[in-house]
Amino acid sequence: MPELILEGVGLRFGGLQALDDVNFRVEKNEILAIIGPNGAGKTSLLNCISGFYKPQQGDISFNGMDLIKTPIHRRTKQGIARTFQNIELFNGLTALENILAARHVHFETGVVRTALHYGKARRDEVRHREIVEQIIDFLEIKPVRKKVVGSLPYGMRKRVELGRALAIEPTLLLLDEPMSGMNVEEKEDMARFIIDIYEEKEIPIILIEHDMGVVMDISDRVIVLDFGKKIAEGSPEEIVQSEKVINAYLGQ
């Protein structure tokens, strides 16, 4: 069974049609890239999946659950995690604290026990911190684990945001331009981490990315949006040869 199914999804903002009859599936074992020109509806699509927007038409299901009727916090508990085009972190907290904050969806003890910090509450915190430290090691951010996020370089902040998404223990990972604004070395590192997440943790990924070199290298399938419509779908090799895609996005 596929993880995620979108059928006839439509989203409007007043007279603007942001998404128009979008249909696709995300299978359990794939990296799906979504590309298209600016304003094509890529981020709006992720917002519909994660719950920031509610589409006026169509259906979205995840593991058999109707996402359109599901509030954001329940989507997160079901394992839908994301990063943002513009970094959304707590800039006054450390890298470790930012990642640890995402573990709140897995807290099982009440407020009183957590505040008193004894018994099961203490054991739970130890377990959560162990998981966070594993993520820090995985993303190679140990040197900055106790540094305030607002003081970190841009590429490292992107990595911390990815770590926060992983702390949710996702079963579906949505990445909105995770390499935007990065230099070549930072992009190579991020691409390596994305591949490792997919291969080692077996998490299906939806990736929005403008760098076609990255898309060609790491994605299994590509969907192209233009003015809110899906104009092409296929392997990276098929997409770069599509006349529709060339005319709408890639150019000559």
N, C-alpha and C positions, 0 to 999 in steps of 0.2 A: 504494500500500500504506500502511496506517496505521503510525505509528511504534510504538505501544504497544497491546497487546491483553490484557485481563484477562477470564478466563473462570471463573466459579464460584468465585471466591476466598473462602476461609473462614479465619478466624483466631480461635483461642480462647486465653484465659488461664485455665487451670483450668476452672471452670464458667461463666466469662464469655465470651459469644460477641461478640467485638469486630467481626468482619466476617462477613456471612452471605450467601453466594452472590452476590457482587458481580461484575457484568459491565459492561464498557464498553470503548470504543476511543478512542484519541487520534489524530486525523488529523495529517498533516504541517503543515497551515497553520491552526492554531486556538489560541485561548486557552480552555481548559476550566476552568471554575470548579467547585469542590466546596464545597457549603454544607451546613449542618445544625446542630442544637443541640449544645451541649457534650456530649462523650461519644458522639457519633454514629459515631465511627470514622474521622474524616477524616485525622488524623495517622497513625493505624495503617495506613491505606491507603498513604500516602506512604512509611511505613517498610517496607512490603512491597515497594514498587517499588524503593526505594533499597538495600534489603538489610539494614536493621536488624532486621527481623522476617522470619521464614520462615513463610508460611501453611501450615496443615495440609491445606487442600483447594484445588483449582483450579490454573490455569495462568496464568503471566504471561510474555509474550514481547515482545521489543523488537527490531525489525528482524530478525525471524526467530530471535533468540537466546533460549533458555530462561533467563529471569532467575532462576527459583527455584533452578536448579543452578549459577548463576554467582556467585562471591564478590564482595564489595563492591568491591574494588579493580579488578576487571575491568569491573564496571558503570560505574565512574567513567571508566575508559579508553575505554569505548564512548560516553561523552558524557552520562551521566546525572548531573546536578548539582542541588544543592538548597540552600535556605536553611532555617532552623529557626525554630520558633515562639518559642523562647527563644534569644536571640543566642548563637551558639557561635563566638567569636573568641579569638585569643591576645591577651589584654588587655594584656600587657606589651610587645607588639610594636607597631610603627607601622602605619598603614593600608597603606602601601606593602608592608611586610614580610608582612602578613597576606595580601594579594592575591598576592604573589610566591610565597608558600608553596604555593598551589594549583597552581602550574605544575609541581610535582614529577612529575605524571603524564606530562609531556612531556619530562622529562630523558632524554637519550640517552647521555650520557657516564658513565663509571664513577666510583666514589668517589675513586679515586686521582687521576685527571685533574682532577676537579672541585676537589679539595683543592689541587692544584698550580696550578690556574687558568691553563692555557696551551692554545694550539691550539684544538681544537674546543670544549673546555670553555668557554673565554673567549668564543668566538663564540656559543655557545648561550646563555650568560648575557646577552650583549648583546641577543640576539633576544628572550629572555624578558622582559627589562626593558622593551624597546620595546613589547611587547604589553601589559604591565601599565600602562605610562604611557598607552597608548591607552584602556584601560578607565577609568583615573583621569580622563582628560579627558571621556570619554563620560558618566560618572556625576557629573561636576562636583564632584569632591572634591579637586581640586588644592591648595586652601588648607590641607588637613589631612593631606596625603600623608605627612608626616614626623612627625606627632603620634602619641603613644601612644594606642592605641585605647581603653584604659580611661578616658581623660580626655575622650573625645568625647561630645557629646550623643547621646541615644538614637537619634534619627532618622538621624544621620550614621553611627552604628555599623551600623544596618540597611542603609544604603547600601554600606558597606564589605563587609558580608557578601554582598550581592548581587554586588559586584565580585569577590569571591573565587570565587563560583559561576561567573561569566563567564570567569574565568581558566582554567577547565577546558576551555573551548571547547565548551560543551554542545551536544548535538543534541536534548536534552530537558531542560527546566528545571522543577524542582519548587519552588514557593514556598509555604511554610507560614506563613500570616498575616503577610505582609511589611509590612502597615500597622498591625498591632496596636500600641496605645499611642501612636500618632502624633497630632499635631494636624492641623487641616484643611490647612494649607499643606504639611506634610510628606507627607500622603497624596496631595495633588495632584502633588507632585514624583515620588513613587514610582510613581504611576499613569502618569505621563508616561514614566518610564524603562522601565516594563514594556511599554508600547505601542511604544516605540522599539526595544526588544530584539526584539519580535515582528516589527515591520515592517522594520527595517533588517537585522537579523541572521537573520531568518526561522527563529527557534527556536520550536517548539511549546512551550506552557507549560501546566502544571497549577497552578492557583491555589486555595488554600484561603483564604477570606475571609468575614468576618461582615458587613462593610459592604455592604448590598445596593445602595447607590448606586454603589459602585465596581464591583460585579458586573454591574450593568445597563449601566454605561458601557463596560467594556473586554472583557467575555467574549463569545465567540461561542456557547458552549453551556454549560449548567449541569447538574450532577448533584446530587441531594439525597439525603443519607444520614440515616437515623434508626434508632437502635439497631442499627447495623451493616448495615442493609439499604438498598438503593437503592430509594427510593420514587417518584422522578420523574427525568426527563431531557428536556431540550428547550432551546429558545432562552430567554433571560432573560425575554422577554415572556410566553412560555407558562408559565414556572415561577411567576411572581408571580400568575398567575391560577389555578394548580392548587389545588383544594380540599384535596388531601392535604398539600401543602406549607404551605398556610395553617394548617391544623390542627396540623401537627407542628412548625412552625418560625416562620413569619412572623407568625402571629396576625392578628387583625382590624385 
